[in-house]
């Protein structure tokens, strides 16, 4: 993406109060939730842009809507509210299919589907989460924090659930067995991740394996909060299909405590975490962070009324300013060509990231022809992409940590940090790198095969 091309595509002004939550499904469908108690469903139509569906708005909540999420297959919408309910809606006609109630009727602050579609998780003002199965029965109700839980997130493989509270603490749980494990004790805890509260978190969809043992998984998580910072974390996880007695350089064999600035990390033999970047991101509280689907960009919003676009190295590529009040939420469409931002000014702004869209464009498929870079990146073999940038490598080099990086990316990393691995956060004895000629040849062969495929398609 060339961030300099970003422009406003459309403004949606149907809500009568603060916009609190947004979600896309593919490119065509946008869902918005508001303190005005309504959920609105919008679908892209060439010539008009996002138009509200005939069955919208969805009316069912007695108080403000705090969270909206579309199911992984796009058939169901979940909306949560301070009225203590999660309502499930049929997205083909807007009808209510189920209403599930938070235990004790607590105000719900967030809800989310697991990426595999097996569960729905909701969190409340009293520090509890409820886990609901596919049949909408309550599987688990457990207190995970001492204060309100405004943030919940899943890893892309549904193996890890993250929760975070207004005290600033983060909890991580291994849930790969469909929540068969006890959630009363976290597999990894980060206390004081953000001073005075965590407001949002998101997992990058790209998951790496440690080349040292070929079994420890490495996840990238972004968090933000009232301290004006974005923090980038690596979460290290040993899946339960691996003998967890095996030694890993990233995960201890017994519970340990270590520090990351003002934060305290409590690790177990299952999971560990490390903070790899702290970014002074905004002039006020950072309300939302979201990775794009290909993991190349991170977006943030703030009470300072702006949206910012970041690369994976923590460089701000663009600042977007249009809202007249706090920006509460963000969502990115399926091919990263469009983002939507919601604000206390009661508007949703739809931004064109490609620089080539108009209201006349046909973007109703899952992927837009106008943003082929994101499409191609999603299909590139993982070993061909740089673990820092998540982009195709042109000049791959080995570092001492065993990972292969794009030369320019690892060089930039070493100019910002002492000799520390971007992936493991472990100190290195040298910042020397060696060309990975074998991988470079494979990448060049792959690119030639793509060029051949394009010629065949034309013919």
C-alpha positions in Angstrom: 0.0 0.0 0.0 1.2 3.5 -0.7 -0.1 5.2 2.4 0.2 8.6 0.6 -2.7 7.7 -1.6 -5.3 7.3 1.2 -8.4 9.3 0.7 -12.0 9.5 2.1 -14.4 7.3 0.1 -17.6 7.8 2.0 -19.2 9.0 5.2 -22.1 7.1 6.9 -24.3 9.3 9.1 -27.3 7.1 10.0 -26.4 6.6 13.7 -27.7 9.1 16.3 -25.0 8.5 18.9 -21.4 7.4 19.4 -20.1 4.7 17.1 -18.7 2.0 19.4 -17.8 -1.0 17.1 -17.3 -2.0 13.5 -16.7 -5.2 11.6 -16.3 -6.1 7.9 -17.0 -9.4 6.2 -15.0 -9.6 3.0 -15.3 -6.3 1.1 -19.0 -6.1 0.5 -20.4 -6.2 4.1 -19.9 -3.6 6.9 -21.6 -3.7 10.3 -21.7 -0.8 12.7 -22.8 -0.6 16.3 -23.7 2.5 18.4 -24.6 3.8 21.8 -28.0 4.6 20.1 -28.9 0.9 20.8 -28.9 0.0 17.1 -26.9 -2.2 14.8 -26.7 -1.2 11.1 -25.8 -3.4 8.2 -24.3 -1.9 5.1 -23.6 -3.6 1.7 -21.4 -2.2 -1.1 -23.3 -1.3 -4.3 -21.3 0.0 -7.3 -22.6 3.5 -7.9 -23.6 4.2 -4.3 -20.9 2.8 -2.1 -22.1 1.3 1.2 -25.9 1.3 1.4 -27.9 0.2 4.3 -29.7 -3.1 3.9 -33.5 -3.0 3.7 -33.8 -4.9 7.1 -31.5 -2.4 8.8 -31.3 -1.0 11.5 -31.5 -4.1 13.8 -33.5 -3.3 16.9 -33.3 -5.5 19.9 -31.0 -4.1 22.5 -32.4 -2.0 25.4 -29.2 -0.1 25.9 -26.1 0.9 24.0 -24.3 -1.6 21.7 -20.7 -2.2 22.7 -19.5 -4.8 20.2 -20.4 -6.2 16.8 -18.8 -9.3 15.2 -19.6 -11.2 12.0 -19.1 -15.0 12.2 -16.2 -16.6 10.3 -18.5 -17.8 7.5 -20.5 -14.6 7.3 -24.0 -16.0 8.0 -24.4 -14.7 11.6 -23.9 -11.4 13.3 -23.3 -11.1 17.1 -24.0 -7.8 18.8 -23.3 -7.2 22.5 -24.7 -4.5 24.8 -24.6 -3.1 28.3 -28.0 -4.6 28.6 -26.2 -7.9 29.4 -27.2 -9.7 26.2 -25.5 -11.0 23.0 -28.0 -11.1 20.2 -27.3 -13.3 17.2 -28.8 -12.1 13.9 -29.3 -13.8 10.6 -27.4 -11.6 8.1 -29.6 -12.7 5.2 -32.8 -11.2 6.6 -31.9 -9.4 9.9 -34.0 -11.7 12.0 -32.9 -12.7 15.6 -31.9 -16.3 15.8 -30.7 -16.4 19.5 -30.3 -14.2 22.5 -27.7 -15.3 25.1 -27.5 -13.7 28.5 -24.4 -12.8 30.4 -24.4 -14.5 33.8 -25.8 -12.2 36.5 -26.9 -9.8 33.8 -23.6 -7.9 33.8 -23.0 -5.2 31.1 -21.1 -6.8 28.2 -18.1 -4.9 26.9 -16.9 -7.2 24.1 -17.8 -10.3 22.2 -16.0 -12.4 19.6 -16.3 -15.6 17.5 -13.4 -18.0 17.6 -11.9 -18.1 14.1 -12.8 -21.8 13.7 -16.4 -20.8 14.5 -16.7 -23.3 17.5 -17.3 -20.7 20.2 -18.5 -17.2 21.1 -16.8 -15.4 24.0 -18.3 -12.4 25.8 -16.7 -10.3 28.6 -18.2 -8.1 31.2 -17.8 -5.2 33.7 -17.2 -7.6 36.6 -14.1 -9.3 35.1 -15.9 -12.5 33.9 -16.0 -14.1 30.5 -18.6 -16.5 29.2 -17.8 -19.2 26.7 -20.7 -20.3 24.5 -20.6 -23.4 22.3 -22.0 -23.8 18.8 -25.3 -24.9 20.2 -25.3 -21.6 22.2 -25.2 -23.4 25.5 -22.9 -21.9 28.2 -19.7 -24.0 28.4 -17.8 -21.9 30.9 -18.3 -18.8 33.1 -15.1 -17.7 34.8 -13.6 -14.7 36.5 -10.4 -13.8 34.6 -9.7 -10.2 35.9 -10.5 -8.1 38.9 -11.8 -5.2 36.8 -13.9 -4.8 33.6 -12.7 -6.7 30.6 -13.0 -4.5 27.5 -10.7 -6.5 25.4 -10.8 -10.1 24.1 -9.0 -11.5 21.1 -8.2 -14.9 19.5 -5.1 -16.0 17.6 -5.9 -16.8 14.0 -5.6 -20.6 14.6 -8.0 -20.4 17.6 -5.3 -21.8 19.9 -5.0 -18.8 22.2 -7.5 -16.5 23.8 -6.4 -13.1 25.1 -8.3 -11.1 27.7 -7.3 -7.7 29.1 -8.8 -5.3 31.7 -9.1 -1.7 32.7 -6.3 -2.3 35.3 -3.9 -2.8 32.4 -3.4 -6.6 32.8 -3.3 -9.2 30.0 -4.1 -12.9 30.4 -3.4 -15.5 27.7 -5.0 -19.0 27.7 -4.3 -22.1 25.6 -7.7 -23.2 24.3 -6.7 -25.4 21.4 -8.9 -28.3 22.8 -12.1 -26.3 22.4 -11.8 -24.9 25.9 -11.4 -28.2 27.5 -8.7 -26.8 29.8 -9.4 -25.0 33.1 -9.5 -21.2 32.6 -9.2 -20.3 36.2 -5.4 -19.9 35.8 -3.8 -18.2 32.8 -1.0 -19.9 30.8 0.8 -16.6 30.6 0.0 -13.3 32.4 1.3 -9.8 31.7 0.7 -7.4 34.6 0.8 -3.6 33.9 0.9 -4.2 30.2 -0.5 -0.6 29.9 -0.7 1.9 32.7 -4.3 2.4 33.7 -5.9 0.1 31.2 -5.8 -1.9 28.0 -8.3 -0.7 25.5 -7.7 -3.1 22.5 -5.6 -6.0 21.3 -5.2 -7.9 18.0 -3.3 -10.9 16.8 -1.5 -10.8 13.6 -2.7 -13.7 11.4 0.8 -14.8 10.5 2.2 -17.4 12.9 5.8 -18.5 12.8 7.7 -21.6 14.1 10.9 -21.2 16.0 13.6 -22.7 13.6 15.6 -23.8 16.7 13.2 -26.5 17.7 10.6 -26.5 14.8 7.7 -26.8 17.2 7.4 -23.6 19.4 4.9 -21.3 17.8 5.5 -17.5 17.7 2.5 -15.1 17.5 2.6 -11.3 17.2 0.1 -9.3 19.3 -0.5 -5.6 19.4 -2.0 -4.0 22.4 -2.9 -0.4 23.2 -4.2 1.6 26.1 -4.7 4.8 28.1 -1.0 5.4 28.3 -0.9 6.6 24.6 1.3 3.6 23.7 1.0 0.7 21.3 3.0 -2.3 22.3 4.1 -5.2 20.1 4.5 -8.6 21.8 5.7 -12.0 20.7 3.8 -14.8 22.4 5.6 -18.1 22.5 3.4 -21.2 22.7 4.0 -25.0 22.9 1.0 -26.8 21.4 -0.4 -29.7 23.3 0.3 -32.1 20.4 4.0 -31.6 21.2 5.8 -33.1 24.2 5.9 -30.1 26.5 8.9 -31.6 28.3 11.0 -30.7 25.3 13.3 -27.8 25.9 12.6 -24.6 24.1 14.8 -21.5 24.1 11.6 -19.4 24.3 9.4 -21.3 26.8 10.6 -22.2 30.3 10.3 -25.8 31.7 8.7 -24.4 34.9 6.8 -21.2 35.8 9.0 -18.1 35.7 8.7 -14.3 36.3 10.5 -11.7 34.1 10.1 -8.0 33.3 9.5 -5.9 30.2 9.9 -2.2 31.3 7.2 -1.6 33.9 5.4 -4.8 32.9 5.7 -8.2 34.7 5.4 -11.3 32.7 4.5 -14.6 34.3 5.2 -17.6 32.0 4.6 -21.3 32.3 5.9 -24.4 30.5 3.1 -23.8 28.0 3.4 -20.2 27.1 5.7 -17.1 27.4 5.7 -13.6 26.1 8.1 -10.7 25.4 7.6 -7.1 24.4 9.6 -6.3 21.3 8.4 -2.7 20.6 6.9 0.1 22.5 5.6 2.9 20.3 4.6 6.4 21.5 1.7 6.3 19.1 -0.8 9.1 19.8 -1.4 12.2 21.8 -4.1 10.6 23.9 -5.5 7.2 24.8 -5.2 4.6 21.9 -8.7 3.1 21.6 -8.2 0.4 18.9 -5.5 -1.5 17.1 -6.1 -3.8 14.1 -3.7 -5.7 11.8 -4.7 -5.9 8.1 -5.4 -9.4 6.9 -1.9 -9.9 5.4 -0.1 -8.8 8.5 1.9 -6.1 6.7 0.2 -3.1 8.4 -1.2 -2.1 11.7 -3.9 0.6 12.2 -4.7 2.5 15.3 -7.3 5.0 16.5 -7.3 7.4 19.4 -9.1 10.0 21.5 -6.9 12.5 19.7 -9.3 12.2 16.8 -6.8 10.5 14.4 -6.2 7.2 12.8 -2.6 6.1 12.1 -1.2 3.5 9.7 2.0 1.7 10.8 4.3 -0.8 9.3 5.6 -3.8 11.3 8.8 -1.9 12.2 6.8 0.7 14.1 7.1 3.5 11.5 4.0 5.7 11.1 3.2 5.7 7.3 0.2 8.0 7.5 -2.0 10.0 9.9 -5.7 10.3 8.9 -7.7 13.2 10.3 -11.3 13.7 9.5 -13.4 13.0 12.7 -14.3 16.0 14.9 -14.4 13.9 18.1 -12.8 10.8 19.6 -12.2 7.8 17.3 -13.4 4.7 19.1 -13.0 1.8 16.6 -11.6 0.5 13.3 -12.2 -2.3 10.9 -10.3 -3.4 7.7 -11.9 -5.0 4.8 -11.0 -8.4 3.3 -8.2 -7.2 0.9 -6.9 -4.2 2.9 -8.2 -1.7 0.3 -10.6 -0.1 2.7 -10.8 0.8 6.4 -13.7 2.1 8.3 -13.4 4.3 11.4 -16.2 5.1 14.0 -16.3 8.1 16.2 -18.2 10.0 18.9 -19.1 12.5 16.2 -21.7 9.8 15.2 -20.1 9.2 11.8 -18.4 6.2 10.2 -15.7 7.3 7.7 -14.8 4.8 4.9 -11.2 5.4 3.7 -9.8 4.2 0.4 -6.3 2.8 1.0 -5.5 1.9 -2.6 -5.9 5.4 -4.0 -7.9 3.9 -7.0 -11.4 3.4 -5.6 -14.5 5.4 -6.2 -18.2 4.9 -5.4 -18.5 3.4 -8.9 -15.9 0.7 -8.2 -16.9 -3.0 -8.1 -15.4 -4.3 -4.8 -18.2 -6.6 -3.8 -16.1 -9.8 -4.1 -14.1 -11.2 -1.2 -11.1 -9.6 -2.9 -10.7 -6.5 -5.0 -8.9 -6.5 -8.4 -7.8 -2.9 -7.5 -5.6 -4.1 -4.6 -3.8 -7.1 -6.0 -0.7 -6.6 -3.8 -2.6 -7.7 -0.7 -4.1 -10.6 -2.5 -0.7 -11.8 -3.8 0.9 -11.4 -0.4 -1.8 -13.6 1.2 -0.9 -16.5 -1.2 2.9 -16.3 -0.9 4.5 -19.3 0.9 5.3 -18.2 4.5 9.0 -19.1 4.1 9.3 -16.5 1.3 8.1 -13.6 3.5 10.1 -11.6 6.0 9.1 -12.2 9.6 9.4 -8.5 10.3 7.6 -7.0 7.3 5.5 -10.0 6.2 6.3 -9.0 2.7 8.0 -11.1 -0.1 11.7 -11.1 0.4 14.1 -10.0 -2.4 17.4 -10.3 -0.6 16.9 -12.9 2.2 19.7 -13.2 4.8 20.3 -15.5 7.8 20.7 -13.9 11.2 22.2 -15.6 14.3 18.7 -16.3 15.7 18.1 -18.9 12.9 15.5 -16.8 11.1 15.8 -15.5 7.6 14.9 -11.8 7.1 14.8 -9.3 4.3 18.3 -7.6 4.5 17.0 -4.1 4.6 14.4 -4.9 7.3 16.9 -6.6 9.7 19.4 -3.9 9.1 16.8 -1.3 10.0 15.9 -3.3 13.1 19.5 -3.4 14.3 19.9 0.4 13.9 17.0 0.9 16.3 17.8 -1.9 18.8 20.9 -3.4 20.1 21.7 -6.9 18.7 18.4 -8.4 19.7 16.3 -10.9 17.7 13.1 -9.3 16.3 11.3 -12.7 16.7 12.6 -14.1 20.1 13.7 -10.8 21.8 16.9 -12.7 22.9 20.2 -11.0 22.7 22.5 -11.9 19.8 26.3 -12.0 20.0 26.5 -10.4 16.5 24.4 -8.4 14.1 26.2 -10.0 11.1 23.9 -11.6 8.5 24.6 -14.1 5.7 22.9 -14.3 2.4 20.4 -17.2 2.1 21.2 -18.0 -1.5 19.1 -21.2 -1.6 16.0 -19.4 -0.5 16.7 -16.5 -2.8 16.8 -18.9 -5.7 13.5 -20.5 -4.6 11.8 -17.1 -4.4 13.1 -16.1 -7.9 11.8 -19.4 -9.3 8.4 -18.8 -7.6 8.2 -15.3 -9.1 9.0 -16.7 -12.6 6.2 -19.2 -12.2 3.8 -16.4 -11.3 4.8 -14.5 -14.5 4.3 -17.7 -16.5 0.8 -18.1 -15.0 -0.1 -14.5 -15.9 1.0 -15.1 -19.5 -1.1 -18.3 -19.7 -4.1 -16.5 -18.2 -3.8 -13.8 -20.9 -3.5 -16.3 -23.7 
